[in-house]
Every structure is written in C-alpha cells, then in structure tokens.
C-alpha cells in the first residue's frame, strides 16, 4: 500500500492494478492536500486514470466532485426536483 501524507502527490504511469489477466494498465494519481489554515483533510485521494498527468487527473476529479454535489442537491439534497413532477415552465421557476 502506498502511504500518503498531507502535502504529498505522485503520478505513476502504466501500472497493473490486478493480478488477473485481461485488464488494461492504468496510471495512478495520488494527492493529499497540505495543511491549510490549521485544517487537514481526513484522507488523500488515489485516482485510477487513463489521463496523462497528475494535473489533468486532479482537474477532472475536482470537476466530477462538483457535478456530483450539484446532482445530489437537485435530487435529494434539498431541491427534490424529481419528486416535484413539474412542467418545464414550473421547473424553470423553481430553479431560478
């Protein structure tokens, strides 16, 4: 297991993730944000990716995290849009 501590990041290319045959090789990005204003995140990230750099992998993951948070807000996190059964016009009014 690759230990990761705050302030450390790494990018390993073309690694095999399983012992079984038939699986492709991937890149592994590891990132643990450094301590900021006395706050440390509870854990770091290990990202299995086909992207070619640490920067690209982190950027894609941060965007995905934001999109998932937005979907949660729209579904069950407060807006509950799926259960509202609104028309297009009413939905626009609810969102605005």
SULCORHU-V101260 format. One record per residue. N is the residue number from 1. RES is the residue in one small letter. SS is DSSP state (A for helix, B for strand, O for the rest). D_FIRST is the distance of its C-alpha to the first C-alpha in Angstrom with 1 decimal. Layout:
# SULCORHU-V101260
{{N:RES:SS:D_FIRST} {N:RES:SS:D_FIRST}}
This chain:
# SULCORHU-V101260
{{1:x:O:0.0} {2:x:O:3.8} {3:x:O:6.2} {4:x:O:9.3} {5:x:O:12.8} {6:x:O:16.2} {7:x:O:17.8} {8:x:O:14.9} {9:x:B:14.7} {10:x:B:13.7} {11:x:B:14.7} {12:x:B:13.5} {13:x:B:16.3} {14:x:B:17.0} {15:x:B:13.7} {16:x:O:13.8} {17:x:O:11.9} {18:x:O:13.4} {19:x:O:15.1} {20:x:O:18.4} {21:x:O:21.1} {22:x:O:22.7} {23:x:O:19.9} {24:x:O:20.1} {25:x:O:17.7} {26:x:B:16.5} {27:x:B:15.5} {28:x:B:12.5} {29:x:B:13.6} {30:x:B:11.8} {31:x:B:14.4} {32:x:O:15.0} {33:x:O:18.8} {34:x:O:20.3} {35:x:O:22.4} {36:x:B:25.7} {37:x:O:28.9} {38:x:O:27.2} {39:x:B:24.9} {40:x:O:21.1} {41:x:O:19.4} {42:x:O:17.5} {43:x:O:14.2} {44:x:O:13.2} {45:x:B:13.2} {46:x:B:11.0} {47:x:B:13.8} {48:x:B:14.3} {49:x:B:17.6} {50:x:O:20.5} {51:x:O:21.8} {52:x:O:22.2} {53:x:O:21.1} {54:x:A:19.0} {55:x:A:22.4} {56:x:A:23.4} {57:x:A:20.2} {58:x:A:20.4} {59:x:A:24.2} {60:x:A:24.0} {61:x:A:21.5} {62:x:A:23.7} {63:x:A:26.8} {64:x:A:25.3} {65:x:A:24.6} {66:x:A:28.2} {67:x:A:29.6} {68:x:A:27.9} {69:x:A:29.2} {70:x:A:32.6} {71:x:A:32.6} {72:x:A:31.8} {73:x:A:34.7} {74:x:A:37.0} {75:x:A:36.3} {76:x:O:35.7} {77:x:O:34.9} {78:x:O:38.5} {79:x:O:40.5} {80:x:O:40.3} {81:x:A:41.8} {82:x:A:41.3} {83:x:A:43.5} {84:x:A:46.1} {85:x:O:47.7} {86:x:O:49.3} {87:x:O:51.2} {88:x:A:50.1} {89:x:A:52.5} {90:x:A:51.4} {91:x:A:47.7} {92:x:A:48.4} {93:x:A:50.3} {94:x:A:47.5} {95:x:A:44.9} {96:x:O:47.2}}
